[in-house]
Amino acid sequence: MLEYYMKEALKEAEKAKALKEVPIGAVIVKNGEIIARAHNLRETDKDPTAHAEVLAIKKASKVLGGWRLMGCEMYVTVEPCPMCAGAIMLSRIEKLVIGTMDPKGGAAGSILNIPEDDRFNHTTEVVRGILQEECSGIMKEFFKVLRSRK
């Protein structure tokens, strides 16, 4: 099932790519059902916080009627940044599944590890490397095309 949900997150990443957004997608699952999905919209919305993870958390909170996303899992194509890792931890998401790591900006195991840091009052289980090739590939392709345009 991990791969199935990551493929759904990749569909969201493709939507971001079509908008010329950094192609990151996220889905939130509860009891085996996708309750929220989102992709990056920073450029589109002119909003530095419009990351896939934050947008998915907002949608899931509306669906569930509260900010505590206990019993939920997030699948995201790229390791979350510090803002998103913090939002994941603070929203009480129980499990974070990551496609590919971000060694230059990731905060779920690369530079920092906010979700699994037991100094916080809540921790999130993290699973890494699900469909890593596909998740990494869409990012590499996006930035290769972006560099060729400059």
N, CA, C and O atoms as a GROMACS GRO file, in nm:
protein
  600
    1MET      N    1   0.082  -0.121   0.000
    1MET     CA    2   0.000   0.000   0.000
    1MET      C    3   0.086   0.126   0.000
    1MET      O    4   0.043   0.229  -0.051
    2LEU      N    5   0.206   0.119   0.057
    2LEU     CA    6   0.292   0.239   0.059
    2LEU      C    7   0.315   0.292  -0.082
    2LEU      O    8   0.307   0.412  -0.106
    3GLU      N    9   0.342   0.201  -0.174
    3GLU     CA   10   0.368   0.243  -0.312
    3GLU      C   11   0.244   0.299  -0.378
    3GLU      O   12   0.253   0.395  -0.455
    4TYR      N   13   0.128   0.242  -0.349
    4TYR     CA   14   0.003   0.293  -0.407
    4TYR      C   15  -0.018   0.441  -0.368
    4TYR      O   16  -0.045   0.525  -0.454
    5TYR      N   17  -0.006   0.470  -0.241
    5TYR     CA   18  -0.028   0.608  -0.196
    5TYR      C   19   0.081   0.702  -0.246
    5TYR      O   20   0.054   0.818  -0.274
    6MET      N   21   0.205   0.652  -0.257
    6MET     CA   22   0.312   0.737  -0.310
    6MET      C   23   0.286   0.768  -0.457
    6MET      O   24   0.316   0.878  -0.503
    7LYS      N   25   0.230   0.673  -0.531
    7LYS     CA   26   0.193   0.701  -0.671
    7LYS      C   27   0.088   0.810  -0.677
    7LYS      O   28   0.088   0.892  -0.769
    8GLU      N   29  -0.002   0.814  -0.581
    8GLU     CA   30  -0.102   0.921  -0.575
    8GLU      C   31  -0.035   1.055  -0.546
    8GLU      O   32  -0.073   1.158  -0.603
    9ALA      N   33   0.066   1.054  -0.458
    9ALA     CA   34   0.141   1.177  -0.431
    9ALA      C   35   0.216   1.221  -0.557
    9ALA      O   36   0.226   1.340  -0.585
   10LEU      N   37   0.269   1.126  -0.633
   10LEU     CA   38   0.337   1.159  -0.759
   10LEU      C   39   0.242   1.222  -0.860
   10LEU      O   40   0.283   1.308  -0.938
   11LYS      N   41   0.116   1.181  -0.859
   11LYS     CA   42   0.016   1.245  -0.947
   11LYS      C   43   0.002   1.392  -0.911
   11LYS      O   44  -0.012   1.478  -0.998
   12GLU      N   45   0.007   1.421  -0.782
   12GLU     CA   46   0.000   1.560  -0.737
   12GLU      C   47   0.126   1.635  -0.781
   12GLU      O   48   0.118   1.751  -0.822
   13ALA      N   49   0.241   1.571  -0.772
   13ALA     CA   50   0.366   1.634  -0.816
   13ALA      C   51   0.359   1.668  -0.965
   13ALA      O   52   0.408   1.773  -1.007
   14GLU      N   53   0.299   1.582  -1.043
   14GLU     CA   54   0.282   1.609  -1.187
   14GLU      C   55   0.194   1.732  -1.210
   14GLU      O   56   0.218   1.809  -1.302
   15LYS      N   57   0.093   1.749  -1.127
   15LYS     CA   58   0.007   1.868  -1.137
   15LYS      C   59   0.088   1.994  -1.110
   15LYS      O   60   0.072   2.095  -1.178
   16ALA      N   61   0.175   1.988  -1.010
   16ALA     CA   62   0.262   2.103  -0.979
   16ALA      C   63   0.353   2.132  -1.097
   16ALA      O   64   0.369   2.247  -1.138
   17LYS      N   65   0.413   2.028  -1.152
   17LYS     CA   66   0.504   2.043  -1.266
   17LYS      C   67   0.434   2.110  -1.384
   17LYS      O   68   0.491   2.196  -1.450
   18ALA      N   69   0.310   2.070  -1.409
   18ALA     CA   70   0.233   2.129  -1.519
   18ALA      C   71   0.212   2.280  -1.499
   18ALA      O   72   0.194   2.354  -1.596
   19LEU      N   73   0.213   2.323  -1.373
   19LEU     CA   74   0.197   2.466  -1.341
   19LEU      C   75   0.331   2.538  -1.330
   19LEU      O   76   0.337   2.656  -1.294
   20LYS      N   77   0.440   2.466  -1.362
   20LYS     CA   78   0.576   2.518  -1.349
   20LYS      C   79   0.613   2.545  -1.203
   20LYS      O   80   0.694   2.633  -1.173
   21GLU      N   81   0.552   2.469  -1.114
   21GLU     CA   82   0.583   2.471  -0.972
   21GLU      C   83   0.684   2.359  -0.945
   21GLU      O   84   0.691   2.263  -1.021
   22VAL      N   85   0.763   2.372  -0.838
   22VAL     CA   86   0.851   2.262  -0.800
   22VAL      C   87   0.761   2.140  -0.778
   22VAL      O   88   0.667   2.146  -0.699
   23PRO      N   89   0.790   2.029  -0.846
   23PRO     CA   90   0.698   1.915  -0.848
   23PRO      C   91   0.702   1.828  -0.722
   23PRO      O   92   0.766   1.722  -0.718
   24ILE      N   93   0.634   1.876  -0.621
   24ILE     CA   94   0.620   1.801  -0.496
   24ILE      C   95   0.471   1.780  -0.471
   24ILE      O   96   0.392   1.874  -0.482
   25GLY      N   97   0.436   1.657  -0.439
   25GLY     CA   98   0.298   1.624  -0.410
   25GLY      C   99   0.286   1.553  -0.277
   25GLY      O  100   0.380   1.489  -0.230
   26ALA      N  101   0.167   1.564  -0.217
   26ALA     CA  102   0.141   1.501  -0.088
   26ALA      C  103  -0.002   1.451  -0.082
   26ALA      O  104  -0.093   1.512  -0.138
   27VAL      N  105  -0.021   1.339  -0.015
   27VAL     CA  106  -0.155   1.291   0.016
   27VAL      C  107  -0.158   1.253   0.164
   27VAL      O  108  -0.057   1.212   0.222
   28ILE      N  109  -0.275   1.267   0.223
   28ILE     CA  110  -0.295   1.226   0.363
   28ILE      C  111  -0.401   1.116   0.364
   28ILE      O  112  -0.508   1.128   0.303
   29VAL      N  113  -0.369   1.010   0.436
   29VAL     CA  114  -0.453   0.891   0.440
   29VAL      C  115  -0.497   0.866   0.584
   29VAL      O  116  -0.419   0.879   0.678
   30LYS      N  117  -0.625   0.831   0.598
   30LYS     CA  118  -0.677   0.788   0.729
   30LYS      C  119  -0.764   0.665   0.707
   30LYS      O  120  -0.853   0.666   0.622
   31ASN      N  121  -0.738   0.561   0.783
   31ASN     CA  122  -0.813   0.436   0.772
   31ASN      C  123  -0.817   0.384   0.628
   31ASN      O  124  -0.920   0.334   0.582
   32GLY      N  125  -0.705   0.395   0.558
   32GLY     CA  126  -0.695   0.342   0.423
   32GLY      C  127  -0.758   0.426   0.314
   32GLY      O  128  -0.765   0.382   0.199
   33GLU      N  129  -0.805   0.546   0.348
   33GLU     CA  130  -0.871   0.633   0.252
   33GLU      C  131  -0.796   0.765   0.240
   33GLU      O  132  -0.757   0.823   0.342
   34ILE      N  133  -0.775   0.812   0.119
   34ILE     CA  134  -0.713   0.943   0.099
   34ILE      C  135  -0.815   1.050   0.136
   34ILE      O  136  -0.922   1.058   0.076
   35ILE      N  137  -0.781   1.131   0.235
   35ILE     CA  138  -0.873   1.237   0.279
   35ILE      C  139  -0.829   1.374   0.231
   35ILE      O  140  -0.907   1.469   0.236
   36ALA      N  141  -0.703   1.386   0.185
   36ALA     CA  142  -0.655   1.515   0.134
   36ALA      C  143  -0.540   1.490   0.038
   36ALA      O  144  -0.464   1.395   0.054
   37ARG      N  145  -0.531   1.576  -0.060
   37ARG     CA  146  -0.420   1.572  -0.156
   37ARG      C  147  -0.388   1.714  -0.195
   37ARG      O  148  -0.475   1.801  -0.200
   38ALA      N  149  -0.260   1.738  -0.223
   38ALA     CA  150  -0.218   1.873  -0.260
   38ALA      C  151  -0.083   1.868  -0.330
   38ALA      O  152  -0.012   1.768  -0.326
   39HIS      N  153  -0.050   1.978  -0.393
   39HIS     CA  154   0.080   1.995  -0.458
   39HIS      C  155   0.126   2.138  -0.436
   39HIS      O  156   0.048   2.225  -0.399
   40ASN      N  157   0.254   2.161  -0.461
   40ASN     CA  158   0.309   2.294  -0.440
   40ASN      C  159   0.234   2.400  -0.522
   40ASN      O  160   0.200   2.377  -0.638
   41LEU      N  161   0.209   2.514  -0.459
   41LEU     CA  162   0.144   2.626  -0.526
   41LEU      C  163   0.208   2.759  -0.488
   41LEU      O  164   0.142   2.863  -0.492
   42ARG      N  165   0.335   2.758  -0.450
   42ARG     CA  166   0.401   2.882  -0.406
   42ARG      C  167   0.399   2.990  -0.514
   42ARG      O  168   0.364   3.104  -0.487
   43GLU      N  169   0.436   2.954  -0.635
   43GLU     CA  170   0.440   3.052  -0.744
   43GLU      C  171   0.298   3.096  -0.782
   43GLU      O  172   0.272   3.214  -0.801
   44THR      N  173   0.210   3.000  -0.794
   44THR     CA  174   0.072   3.026  -0.835
   44THR      C  175   0.002   3.118  -0.736
   44THR      O  176  -0.063   3.215  -0.775
   45ASP      N  177   0.015   3.087  -0.608
   45ASP     CA  178  -0.054   3.164  -0.503
   45ASP      C  179   0.029   3.282  -0.451
   45ASP      O  180  -0.020   3.362  -0.372
   46LYS      N  181   0.153   3.293  -0.496
   46LYS     CA  182   0.245   3.397  -0.445
   46LYS      C  183   0.250   3.391  -0.293
   46LYS      O  184   0.239   3.492  -0.223
   47ASP      N  185   0.268   3.267  -0.242
   47ASP     CA  186   0.264   3.240  -0.098
   47ASP      C  187   0.379   3.147  -0.062
   47ASP      O  188   0.382   3.032  -0.106
   48PRO      N  189   0.474   3.194   0.018
   48PRO     CA  190   0.588   3.109   0.053
   48PRO      C  191   0.550   2.988   0.138
   48PRO      O  192   0.630   2.895   0.151
   49THR      N  193   0.431   2.986   0.196
   49THR     CA  194   0.390   2.872   0.277
   49THR      C  195   0.304   2.772   0.199
   49THR      O  196   0.259   2.673   0.257
   50ALA      N  197   0.281   2.794   0.072
   50ALA     CA  198   0.193   2.707  -0.008
   50ALA      C  199   0.266   2.582  -0.056
   50ALA      O  200   0.268   2.551  -0.175
   51HIS      N  201   0.326   2.512   0.039
   51HIS     CA  202   0.392   2.384   0.011
   51HIS      C  203   0.286   2.274   0.011
   51HIS      O  204   0.183   2.286   0.077
   52ALA      N  205   0.313   2.168  -0.063
   52ALA     CA  206   0.218   2.057  -0.073
   52ALA      C  207   0.175   2.005   0.064
   52ALA      O  208   0.057   1.981   0.088
   53GLU      N  209   0.272   1.989   0.155
   53GLU     CA  210   0.242   1.933   0.286
   53GLU      C  211   0.148   2.022   0.366
   53GLU      O  212   0.051   1.975   0.425
   54VAL      N  213   0.176   2.152   0.368
   54VAL     CA  214   0.093   2.246   0.445
   54VAL      C  215  -0.048   2.252   0.387
   54VAL      O  216  -0.147   2.252   0.461
   55LEU      N  217  -0.058   2.255   0.254
   55LEU     CA  218  -0.190   2.260   0.190
   55LEU      C  219  -0.269   2.132   0.218
   55LEU      O  220  -0.390   2.138   0.242
   56ALA      N  221  -0.202   2.017   0.216
   56ALA     CA  222  -0.269   1.890   0.246
   56ALA      C  223  -0.316   1.887   0.392
   56ALA      O  224  -0.426   1.841   0.420
   57ILE      N  225  -0.233   1.935   0.483
   57ILE     CA  226  -0.270   1.939   0.625
   57ILE      C  227  -0.395   2.026   0.644
   57ILE      O  228  -0.486   1.987   0.718
   58LYS      N  229  -0.400   2.141   0.580
   58LYS     CA  230  -0.517   2.228   0.592
   58LYS      C  231  -0.643   2.159   0.541
   58LYS      O  232  -0.749   2.168   0.603
   59LYS      N  233  -0.631   2.090   0.428
   59LYS     CA  234  -0.747   2.019   0.372
   59LYS      C  235  -0.792   1.906   0.464
   59LYS      O  236  -0.911   1.890   0.489
   60ALA      N  237  -0.697   1.829   0.514
   60ALA     CA  238  -0.731   1.717   0.603
   60ALA      C  239  -0.796   1.768   0.732
   60ALA      O  240  -0.890   1.706   0.783
   61SER      N  241  -0.747   1.879   0.783
   61SER     CA  242  -0.806   1.936   0.905
   61SER      C  243  -0.951   1.975   0.883
   61SER      O  244  -1.035   1.958   0.972
   62LYS      N  245  -0.981   2.028   0.765
   62LYS     CA  246  -1.121   2.063   0.734
   62LYS      C  247  -1.206   1.937   0.723
   62LYS      O  248  -1.319   1.934   0.773
   63VAL      N  249  -1.154   1.834   0.658
   63VAL     CA  250  -1.228   1.709   0.642
   63VAL      C  251  -1.260   1.648   0.778
   63VAL      O  252  -1.371   1.602   0.803
   64LEU      N  253  -1.160   1.648   0.867
   64LEU     CA  254  -1.178   1.584   0.999
   64LEU      C  255  -1.240   1.676   1.103
   64LEU      O  256  -1.281   1.630   1.209
   65GLY      N  257  -1.246   1.805   1.073
   65GLY     CA  258  -1.309   1.898   1.166
   65GLY      C  259  -1.223   1.935   1.286
   65GLY      O  260  -1.275   1.969   1.392
   66GLY      N  261  -1.093   1.927   1.270
   66GLY     CA  262  -1.002   1.965   1.378
   66GLY      C  263  -0.858   1.960   1.331
   66GLY      O  264  -0.828   1.905   1.225
   67TRP      N  265  -0.770   2.019   1.409
   67TRP     CA  266  -0.630   2.028   1.368
   67TRP      C  267  -0.547   1.905   1.404
   67TRP      O  268  -0.438   1.888   1.350
   68ARG      N  269  -0.596   1.821   1.491
   68ARG     CA  270  -0.522   1.700   1.530
   68ARG      C  271  -0.549   1.589   1.428
   68ARG      O  272  -0.661   1.540   1.417
   69LEU      N  273  -0.445   1.551   1.356
   69LEU     CA  274  -0.459   1.450   1.251
   69LEU      C  275  -0.410   1.314   1.298
   69LEU      O  276  -0.337   1.244   1.228
   70MET      N  277  -0.452   1.279   1.419
   70MET     CA  278  -0.414   1.150   1.477
   70MET      C  279  -0.471   1.037   1.390
   70MET      O  280  -0.582   1.046   1.338
   71GLY      N  281  -0.392   0.932   1.376
   71GLY     CA  282  -0.434   0.820   1.294
   71GLY      C  283  -0.412   0.842   1.145
   71GLY      O  284  -0.451   0.758   1.064
   72CYS      N  285  -0.351   0.953   1.110
   72CYS     CA  286  -0.327   0.985   0.969
   72CYS      C  287  -0.183   0.957   0.929
   72CYS      O  288  -0.091   0.960   1.011
   73GLU      N  289  -0.168   0.930   0.801
   73GLU     CA  290  -0.036   0.911   0.740
   73GLU      C  291  -0.023   1.011   0.627
   73GLU      O  292  -0.119   1.035   0.553
   74MET      N  293   0.095   1.070   0.613
   74MET     CA  294   0.122   1.158   0.499
   74MET      C  295   0.224   1.091   0.409
   74MET      O  296   0.325   1.037   0.455
   75TYR      N  297   0.196   1.096   0.281
   75TYR     CA  298   0.289   1.048   0.178
   75TYR      C  299   0.332   1.170   0.099
   75TYR      O  300   0.248   1.241   0.044
   76VAL      N  301   0.462   1.195   0.094
   76VAL     CA  302   0.513   1.312   0.024
   76VAL      C  303   0.631   1.270  -0.063
   76VAL      O  304   0.714   1.188  -0.023
   77THR      N  305   0.637   1.326  -0.182
   77THR     CA  306   0.737   1.282  -0.280
   77THR      C  307   0.879   1.322  -0.243
   77THR      O  308   0.974   1.253  -0.280
   78VAL      N  309   0.895   1.434  -0.171
   78VAL     CA  310   1.028   1.484  -0.133
   78VAL      C  311   1.029   1.514   0.016
   78VAL      O  312   0.930   1.563   0.071
   79GLU      N  313   1.139   1.484   0.080
   79GLU     CA  314   1.156   1.512   0.222
   79GLU      C  315   1.112   1.654   0.257
   79GLU      O  316   1.154   1.749   0.190
   80PRO      N  317   1.031   1.670   0.359
   80PRO     CA  318   0.982   1.803   0.397
   80PRO      C  319   1.092   1.898   0.446
   80PRO      O  320   1.193   1.856   0.503
   81CYS      N  321   1.068   2.026   0.421
   81CYS     CA  322   1.154   2.133   0.472
   81CYS      C  323   1.124   2.152   0.621
   81CYS      O  324   1.034   2.087   0.674
   82PRO      N  325   1.198   2.239   0.690
   82PRO     CA  326   1.172   2.260   0.834
   82PRO      C  327   1.029   2.306   0.864
   82PRO      O  328   0.970   2.261   0.962
   83MET      N  329   0.974   2.395   0.782
   83MET     CA  330   0.838   2.443   0.805
   83MET      C  331   0.739   2.327   0.798
   83MET      O  332   0.654   2.311   0.885
   84CYS      N  333   0.751   2.247   0.693
   84CYS     CA  334   0.657   2.137   0.672
   84CYS      C  335   0.677   2.026   0.774
   84CYS      O  336   0.580   1.969   0.823
   85ALA      N  337   0.802   1.995   0.806
   85ALA     CA  338   0.830   1.893   0.907
   85ALA      C  339   0.769   1.935   1.041
   85ALA      O  340   0.713   1.852   1.113
   86GLY      N  341   0.780   2.063   1.073
   86GLY     CA  342   0.719   2.114   1.196
   86GLY      C  343   0.568   2.104   1.192
   86GLY      O  344   0.506   2.065   1.291
   87ALA      N  345   0.508   2.138   1.079
   87ALA     CA  346   0.363   2.130   1.066
   87ALA      C  347   0.315   1.985   1.077
   87ALA      O  348   0.211   1.959   1.136
   88ILE      N  349   0.390   1.894   1.020
   88ILE     CA  350   0.355   1.751   1.029
   88ILE      C  351   0.358   1.706   1.175
   88ILE      O  352   0.265   1.640   1.222
   89MET      N  353   0.463   1.741   1.245
   89MET     CA  354   0.476   1.703   1.385
   89MET      C  355   0.366   1.770   1.469
   89MET      O  356   0.303   1.704   1.552
   90LEU      N  357   0.344   1.898   1.448
   90LEU     CA  358   0.246   1.972   1.529
   90LEU      C  359   0.102   1.929   1.502
   90LEU      O  360   0.017   1.941   1.590
   91SER      N  361   0.075   1.878   1.382
   91SER     CA  362  -0.060   1.834   1.350
   91SER      C  363  -0.088   1.692   1.398
   91SER      O  364  -0.198   1.640   1.382
   92ARG      N  365   0.014   1.629   1.459
   92ARG     CA  366   0.001   1.496   1.519
   92ARG      C  367  -0.015   1.384   1.416
   92ARG      O  368  -0.069   1.278   1.447
   93ILE      N  369   0.033   1.407   1.293
   93ILE     CA  370   0.033   1.299   1.194
   93ILE      C  371   0.118   1.186   1.249
   93ILE      O  372   0.228   1.209   1.299
   94GLU      N  373   0.068   1.064   1.242
   94GLU     CA  374   0.136   0.951   1.304
   94GLU      C  375   0.249   0.893   1.221
   94GLU      O  376   0.347   0.842   1.275
   95LYS      N  377   0.235   0.900   1.088
   95LYS     CA  378   0.336   0.838   1.002
   95LYS      C  379   0.360   0.926   0.880
   95LYS      O  380   0.267   0.974   0.816
   96LEU      N  381   0.488   0.946   0.850
   96LEU     CA  382   0.531   1.023   0.733
   96LEU      C  383   0.607   0.929   0.642
   96LEU      O  384   0.704   0.866   0.684
   97VAL      N  385   0.563   0.920   0.516
   97VAL     CA  386   0.628   0.834   0.418
   97VAL      C  387   0.687   0.925   0.310
   97VAL      O  388   0.616   1.003   0.247
   98ILE      N  389   0.817   0.914   0.292
   98ILE     CA  390   0.892   1.004   0.203
   98ILE      C  391   0.941   0.927   0.081
   98ILE      O  392   0.990   0.814   0.093
   99GLY      N  393   0.928   0.990  -0.036
   99GLY     CA  394   0.981   0.931  -0.158
   99GLY      C  395   1.131   0.946  -0.168
   99GLY      O  396   1.204   0.846  -0.165
  100THR      N  397   1.178   1.069  -0.178
  100THR     CA  398   1.322   1.093  -0.191
  100THR      C  399   1.366   1.198  -0.090
  100THR      O  400   1.289   1.287  -0.053
  101MET      N  401   1.488   1.185  -0.046
  101MET     CA  402   1.541   1.277   0.054
  101MET      C  403   1.591   1.404  -0.013
  101MET      O  404   1.619   1.407  -0.133
  102ASP      N  405   1.603   1.511   0.068
  102ASP     CA  406   1.652   1.640   0.023
  102ASP      C  407   1.774   1.677   0.107
  102ASP      O  408   1.760   1.740   0.212
  103PRO      N  409   1.894   1.639   0.060
  103PRO     CA  410   2.014   1.661   0.141
  103PRO      C  411   2.048   1.809   0.163
  103PRO      O  412   2.129   1.840   0.251
  104LYS      N  413   1.990   1.899   0.085
  104LYS     CA  414   2.021   2.042   0.099
  104LYS      C  415   1.918   2.118   0.181
  104LYS      O  416   1.945   2.230   0.224
  105GLY      N  417   1.800   2.060   0.203
  105GLY     CA  418   1.698   2.135   0.276
  105GLY      C  419   1.603   2.051   0.358
  105GLY      O  420   1.507   2.104   0.414
  106GLY      N  421   1.627   1.922   0.365
  106GLY     CA  422   1.534   1.834   0.433
  106GLY      C  423   1.544   1.837   0.584
  106GLY      O  424   1.652   1.849   0.641
  107ALA      N  425   1.427   1.826   0.647
  107ALA     CA  426   1.421   1.831   0.794
  107ALA      C  427   1.351   1.709   0.852
  107ALA      O  428   1.289   1.716   0.958
  108ALA      N  429   1.363   1.595   0.778
  108ALA     CA  430   1.307   1.470   0.829
  108ALA      C  431   1.412   1.360   0.816
  108ALA      O  432   1.381   1.246   0.783
  109GLY      N  433   1.537   1.398   0.844
  109GLY     CA  434   1.644   1.301   0.842
  109GLY      C  435   1.771   1.347   0.774
  109GLY      O  436   1.878   1.292   0.800
  110SER      N  437   1.764   1.448   0.686
  110SER     CA  438   1.885   1.493   0.616
  110SER      C  439   1.963   1.594   0.699
  110SER      O  440   2.067   1.560   0.755
  111ILE      N  441   1.916   1.716   0.706
  111ILE     CA  442   1.984   1.820   0.784
  111ILE      C  443   1.938   1.816   0.930
  111ILE      O  444   2.019   1.820   1.023
  112LEU      N  445   1.809   1.807   0.947
  112LEU     CA  446   1.745   1.795   1.078
  112LEU      C  447   1.654   1.673   1.075
  112LEU      O  448   1.635   1.613   0.969
  113ASN      N  449   1.599   1.637   1.190
  113ASN     CA  450   1.499   1.530   1.193
  113ASN      C  451   1.390   1.569   1.291
  113ASN      O  452   1.376   1.510   1.398
  114ILE      N  453   1.313   1.668   1.252
  114ILE     CA  454   1.207   1.721   1.339
  114ILE      C  455   1.102   1.615   1.374
  114ILE      O  456   1.066   1.604   1.491
  115PRO      N  457   1.051   1.537   1.278
  115PRO     CA  458   0.943   1.444   1.313
  115PRO      C  459   0.981   1.338   1.416
  115PRO      O  460   0.897   1.296   1.495
  116GLU      N  461   1.107   1.294   1.416
  116GLU     CA  462   1.147   1.186   1.506
  116GLU      C  463   1.224   1.236   1.629
  116GLU      O  464   1.277   1.155   1.705
  117ASP      N  465   1.231   1.366   1.647
  117ASP     CA  466   1.304   1.423   1.760
  117ASP      C  467   1.220   1.410   1.887
  117ASP      O  468   1.119   1.480   1.901
  118ASP      N  469   1.260   1.323   1.977
  118ASP     CA  470   1.179   1.297   2.096
  118ASP      C  471   1.185   1.408   2.201
  118ASP      O  472   1.128   1.394   2.309
  119ARG      N  473   1.254   1.517   2.171
  119ARG     CA  474   1.249   1.632   2.262
  119ARG      C  475   1.118   1.708   2.248
  119ARG      O  476   1.083   1.786   2.336
  120PHE      N  477   1.046   1.685   2.139
  120PHE     CA  478   0.913   1.745   2.122
  120PHE      C  479   0.810   1.658   2.191
  120PHE      O  480   0.837   1.543   2.224
  121ASN      N  481   0.691   1.714   2.213
  121ASN     CA  482   0.587   1.639   2.284
  121ASN      C  483   0.516   1.538   2.195
  121ASN      O  484   0.434   1.460   2.244
  122HIS      N  485   0.545   1.538   2.067
  122HIS     CA  486   0.487   1.439   1.975
  122HIS      C  487   0.593   1.401   1.874
  122HIS      O  488   0.669   1.486   1.828
  123THR      N  489   0.600   1.275   1.839
  123THR     CA  490   0.690   1.232   1.732
  123THR      C  491   0.608   1.162   1.624
  123THR      O  492   0.497   1.114   1.648
  124THR      N  493   0.665   1.160   1.506
  124THR     CA  494   0.602   1.099   1.390
  124THR      C  495   0.695   0.991   1.337
  124THR      O  496   0.814   1.015   1.316
  125GLU      N  497   0.642   0.873   1.314
  125GLU     CA  498   0.720   0.766   1.252
  125GLU      C  499   0.752   0.807   1.109
  125GLU      O  500   0.667   0.862   1.039
  126VAL      N  501   0.874   0.781   1.064
  126VAL     CA  502   0.915   0.817   0.928
  126VAL      C  503   0.962   0.693   0.852
  126VAL      O  504   1.041   0.614   0.903
  127VAL      N  505   0.911   0.679   0.731
  127VAL     CA  506   0.954   0.574   0.639
  127VAL      C  507   1.011   0.645   0.517
  127VAL      O  508   0.947   0.734   0.462
  128ARG      N  509   1.129   0.606   0.475
  128ARG     CA  510   1.198   0.676   0.367
  128ARG      C  511   1.222   0.585   0.246
  128ARG      O  512   1.231   0.463   0.260
  129GLY      N  513   1.232   0.647   0.128
  129GLY     CA  514   1.275   0.576   0.009
  129GLY      C  515   1.168   0.499  -0.067
  129GLY      O  516   1.201   0.407  -0.142
  130ILE      N  517   1.042   0.534  -0.050
  130ILE     CA  518   0.935   0.466  -0.122
  130ILE      C  519   0.922   0.530  -0.261
  130ILE      O  520   0.897   0.649  -0.274
  131LEU      N  521   0.940   0.448  -0.364
  131LEU     CA  522   0.944   0.494  -0.504
  131LEU      C  523   1.048   0.605  -0.522
  131LEU      O  524   1.024   0.706  -0.589
  132GLN      N  525   1.162   0.585  -0.459
  132GLN     CA  526   1.268   0.686  -0.458
  132GLN      C  527   1.309   0.727  -0.599
  132GLN      O  528   1.326   0.846  -0.626
  133GLU      N  529   1.325   0.633  -0.689
  133GLU     CA  530   1.370   0.664  -0.825
  133GLU      C  531   1.272   0.758  -0.895
  133GLU      O  532   1.312   0.857  -0.956
  134GLU      N  533   1.143   0.727  -0.886
  134GLU     CA  534   1.040   0.808  -0.951
  134GLU      C  535   1.033   0.948  -0.888
  134GLU      O  536   1.024   1.048  -0.959
  135CYS      N  537   1.038   0.953  -0.757
  135CYS     CA  538   1.027   1.081  -0.688
  135CYS      C  539   1.150   1.168  -0.714
  135CYS      O  540   1.137   1.289  -0.732
  136SER      N  541   1.266   1.108  -0.715
  136SER     CA  542   1.388   1.181  -0.746
  136SER      C  543   1.390   1.224  -0.892
  136SER      O  544   1.430   1.336  -0.926
  137GLY      N  545   1.346   1.135  -0.978
  137GLY     CA  546   1.348   1.161  -1.122
  137GLY      C  547   1.267   1.281  -1.164
  137GLY      O  548   1.313   1.360  -1.248
  138ILE      N  549   1.149   1.298  -1.109
  138ILE     CA  550   1.065   1.412  -1.147
  138ILE      C  551   1.131   1.544  -1.104
  138ILE      O  552   1.119   1.645  -1.174
  139MET      N  553   1.199   1.542  -0.991
  139MET     CA  554   1.269   1.663  -0.946
  139MET      C  555   1.389   1.693  -1.036
  139MET      O  556   1.407   1.807  -1.079
  140LYS      N  557   1.469   1.592  -1.065
  140LYS     CA  558   1.586   1.611  -1.152
  140LYS      C  559   1.545   1.663  -1.289
  140LYS      O  560   1.606   1.755  -1.342
  141GLU      N  561   1.441   1.604  -1.345
  141GLU     CA  562   1.392   1.646  -1.477
  141GLU      C  563   1.344   1.791  -1.474
  141GLU      O  564   1.375   1.869  -1.564
  142PHE      N  565   1.270   1.828  -1.370
  142PHE     CA  566   1.217   1.963  -1.357
  142PHE      C  567   1.331   2.066  -1.355
  142PHE      O  568   1.328   2.165  -1.427
  143PHE      N  569   1.431   2.041  -1.271
  143PHE     CA  570   1.540   2.138  -1.258
  143PHE      C  571   1.633   2.137  -1.379
  143PHE      O  572   1.694   2.239  -1.410
  144LYS      N  573   1.645   2.026  -1.446
  144LYS     CA  574   1.724   2.021  -1.571
  144LYS      C  575   1.659   2.110  -1.677
  144LYS      O  576   1.727   2.187  -1.744
  145VAL      N  577   1.529   2.099  -1.692
  145VAL     CA  578   1.455   2.183  -1.787
  145VAL      C  579   1.463   2.330  -1.745
  145VAL      O  580   1.483   2.418  -1.830
  146LEU      N  581   1.448   2.357  -1.618
  146LEU     CA  582   1.454   2.494  -1.568
  146LEU      C  583   1.591   2.557  -1.598
  146LEU      O  584   1.599   2.671  -1.642
  147ARG      N  585   1.698   2.483  -1.572
  147ARG     CA  586   1.834   2.535  -1.600
  147ARG      C  587   1.856   2.557  -1.748
  147ARG      O  588   1.925   2.652  -1.786
  148SER      N  589   1.799   2.473  -1.833
  148SER     CA  590   1.821   2.486  -1.978
  148SER      C  591   1.752   2.610  -2.034
  148SER      O  592   1.790   2.659  -2.140
  149ARG      N  593   1.651   2.661  -1.964
  149ARG     CA  594   1.578   2.780  -2.008
  149ARG      C  595   1.652   2.909  -1.974
  149ARG      O  596   1.624   3.014  -2.031
  150LYS      N  597   1.747   2.900  -1.880
  150LYS     CA  598   1.817   3.020  -1.835
  150LYS      C  599   1.933   3.054  -1.922
  150LYS      O  600   2.002   3.153  -1.897
   0.00000   0.00000   0.00000
